[in-house]
Amino acid sequence: MVRDEDVATQTFVARMQPPPFPVRIIMVHTAGLVAARNAGLDAVRSDIIAMIDDDTAPLPEWLDRICTHFETDSTVGAVGGRDRPAGPHAGAEVRQPTVGILQIHGRYIGNHHCGIGPPRPVDLLKGANMSYRAAAVASLRFDKRLLGRGAQPCEDLAFSLAVRGAGWKLIYDPEVVLDHYEGDREELRHYAGMMPIKDGDAFGEMTYNWVVAIWDHISVPRHVLHIIWQVLVGTRARFGLLQALRFLPALKGASWQRFWYTQKALFRAYVHLGLRRGTERKSV
């Protein structure tokens, strides 16, 4: 997929004559990662759809390991692996056994970049390294309700939960490895908590999209639990009351700023989605 304004990529591909492998350019005219991924799904012709980021480099055995999982188990709808930090961030991670879990109160644990252990079923995969069986996603698309102008946080979470909700198994295999040359973009995407927020809209989109991603996949009591937990506790990036107090000595007023933006986005998401659900029910 190539943006219509991305002349550099179009020129690069045009110069590959002949290309080392078949290349088909799919032009994308709508901003955001969701539109790009959906354009790819609409154009796909293969049985397996592999999705990676533009700053990753798969290892030679990467594709073979993916295909093996799909070939040996017909109930597997998706396979993901480890996006090993490379470049300036190489070797910085601490390996973790818990990967790809959606907890009862709606918090999700990623750790895909540092997972260890055998292949196992998970709740969610990471967009930098995930593959899907075409039959499993034939009627699914990435959620257009997600906010964002470029990277749209939680788009991979929402899609993973939709595939799992359709009855397919998601597998995480830490041996399905690619190198991830990720840049220093935390300030723009607000994945880290130890910094002031300079773009309140971008930060709000992260929390809003989190609610959208889990909206159709957890029960009403779990949504209530999620709201209570997010208001009172929160995460290192999305502050609840306890996290705001925890980081207050280091962040000063910026701690309460992060708490306020989190709660405002949480309230906005539940109001918008609740009103939409009520409108849909009335129209049936």
N, C-alpha and C positions, 0 to 999 in steps of 0.2 A: 504494500500500500504506500502511495506517495501523495503528499499534499500537492495541490495544483500549483502552489507558489514555491515549491521546493525544486527550484531549477537545478541546483547542484546535484541532487540525486538523479534527476532525469538525465542530465548531461553525462554523469558517470556511467549509468547503465547503457546509454546510447553508444558510448565509446567501447564497450565490451563486445567486439565483433571478431569472431563469434563469442558469445558468453560461455563460460566454463560449464554451465548447467542451464536448463530452461528457465527463462525469466519472463514473467508476465506482469506488467505494471498495472495496478488498479488505482485509478485516480480517486482521491477523496477530497470533497469540496466543503465538508462540514468540519468545524474545529472540534477537537477533543478526541481522546483515545477511544471512547465508545464507538464513535462513528467509524473510525479506522478499523477497529476489530470487526465490527458488523459488516463493513464492506468486504473484508476478507472472507468472512463466513458465507456471504452471499455468492462469492466468486469461486469458492473451493470446489474441487473436483475429485479429491482424493478421499480415501477411507479414513486416514488419520490426519489431523490438523495440529501442527506444532506451532506454538506461539512463543517467541522470545522477544526481548527488548533490543533496541538498536545499539546498546552498549555492552552486548554480551557476545561471547565466542564459545560455541559448543566444543566439547572434547571429541576426539575421533569416534569413540564408542558410544557417544550420546544417543544417536538415533537407533542403533541396534538394541540398546537396553530398553528404550521406549517401546519399540515394536514387540519385543519379547513379552512384555507385560500384556499388551493387547492380544497377542496371539495365543497365550496360554490360559487366559481367563476371559470368557465372553461377557462377563458381568462388569468388567472394568470399563468405565466410560471416560476416565481421565487419568493421566499419569503426570506427575510433577517430580522435580528433583531439586538438587542443591545449586543455587547460584553463588558459586564460590567467590568471595571478594578478591578482586585482582587489582593490579596497579598500586596506587598509594595506600589502598586499604587492605592489601594482601596480608593474610595471617593475623588480622586484628580481632577476629571473632573468637568466642569461646563456644566450643561444640556443645549442643544441647540435644537431649533425647526426646523432648516434647516439641512436636511440630504440628502445625495446621489444625488447631483445636478451636472450636467454638464452645465457650463455656456456657453454663446454664443461664447466667445473667447477661449474656450477649457480648461479653468481651471475647475477642479472638486472640489467639497466640499464633504468631507466624513462625519465626525461627527457621524458615526454609533454607536460608543461606548457611546455616551452621548445624543442620540436623545430622544425627548419627543413629546407627542401629539398622535393623533390617527393613526391607520394604513393608509398608503397612497402610491400612485404610486411614484416611484423614477426612476432615470436614472441609478443608479449603486448600487451594494451591496458590502459588505466587505467579503473577503475570509475566515475570521475567523468564520463567521456565515451566511451561505447562503445555500439555498436549491432550487432545480430545478425540474420541471416536466420533466420526462424522454422524453416525446413526444416533448417537446420544445427544447431539446438539442440533439435529435437523430442524426442530421446532422451537429452538431457543435462540435468543440474541442477547447481547449485553444491554444492560438496563439504561434506557434513555432518560430516566428520571434523575440520574446522577449529575451532579453539578461539576463544573470545572471547565477551564478554557484550553488546557493542554492535557497533562496527566490528570485523570479523574480518579482520585483515591477510592479504593474499595471496589473498583470495577471487577477485579479478579475474585474478590470475596463474594460478591453478588452472583457472579456467573457460576462459581464453584457450588454455591448452595443451591442454585437452580438445577444444576446437573444432578447433584445428590438427591434433591427433592423429587426428581423424575425417576428415581429408583436405581441409579447407576452408582458404582463404586469408584471412589477417588483414591488413587494410590500415590504415596510419596516414597520415592526411592533415593536415598542420599548418594547413590552411585550414578544416578542420572545427572551428571555434572556439566555445568558450563561456567566459564569465567565471566564475572560481572565487573566491568570497569566503570563503576558508578561514580559520578561526580559529586562534589560537595554542594548538595542542593537542599539540605535540611531546612535552611531558613525559608525557602520558598514553599516547601511542602509541609513544614512544621511537624516532622516526625519526632524531633527531639524536644524535650521540655525545658531545657536549660537555656532559654533565650527569649528575649522580648518578641512580641508579635508585631510585625511591621505591616502585614497585610491581613486585616481582619476578615475580609471576604474569603480569601484563600484558606485561612484557618477554619472558618465556619463550614466551608465546603467539605473538609475532611470529616468533621463530626456529622454533618448532615448526611453525607454519603454512607457513613457507617450505619445509621438508622435505616436508610433506604435498603442497604444490602441485606440486613437481617429481617426486614419488615414482614415479608411473606413467609418466613421460615421458622419463626418461633411463635409460641402461643401468647395469648393475651396476658396470662399471669407472668410469663417470662418477660414480656415487655414492661410490665409494672416493676418487676424486679430490676430490670435494666435501668429504668429511670431512677429508681431509688439509689441504686449502686453508683450511677454516674453522677448524681447530685452530691452524694455523701462521700464517695471515695474517688472514682475516676482512675485514670492511668497517668503515666509519666508525661504523656503528650496532651491528653485531654483531662484537664484538672477538675476533680470534684473538690469538696470542701477540705477533706483530709490532705489531699495532694497539694492544694493551695497553701495550707498551713505548713506542710512539710518543706516546701521550697521557698517559703516566705523569707527566711534569713538570707538566702542566696539571691533571690530575684527581686526582693522588695515589692514595690507596687506592681511590677510585671507579673508576679504570681497571681494577684487578684485579677489582672487583665486577662490572663489565660483562663482563669476560672470563669469570668464573665462571658468571654467569647464562646467557651464550651457550652455553658448553660443556655445561652441565647440560641445557638445553633441546634442544640438538642430540642428545645421548646419549639423552634420553627419547624423542625423536621416532623415531630409528632403532630403538630397542628396541621401542617400541609397534608401529610399522608392520611391523617384521620379524616380531614374534610373531604379528601379525594375518595376515600373508601365510602364515606357516607353518601357522596354524590353518585357513585357507581351503583350503590344499593338502591337508591331512589329511581335510577334510570332502568333498572331491571324489571 
